[in-house]
């Protein structure tokens, strides 16, 4: 099982970014998948979840309405679309398969002018 995040970078406040979590060694659509983030000096924060099969989603209040989780079954990849980004969204972002659990290595997102 391997999870590889990508798509992080520097973005201005109000901007958008899409993170990818490429899964290998298992079929992502058969498992629920989570997104988390960890800002410097803070605990890891749960952001949202996509269910296996139907791909229903739910989100933490801190990102609800701004972040969207989706999945491309053909690419075996889960995405985190982020919009209306704020400086406080600066963090390392991780995807996780909770059955394991398995974590990716993380991708840095910095929101700054």
Secondary structure, 3 states (H helix, E strand, C coil): CEEEEECCEEECCCCCEEEEEEEECCCHHHCCEEEEEECCCCCCEEEEEECCCCCCEEECCCCCCCEEEEEECCCCEEEEEECCCCHHHCEEEEEEECCCCEECCCEEEEECC
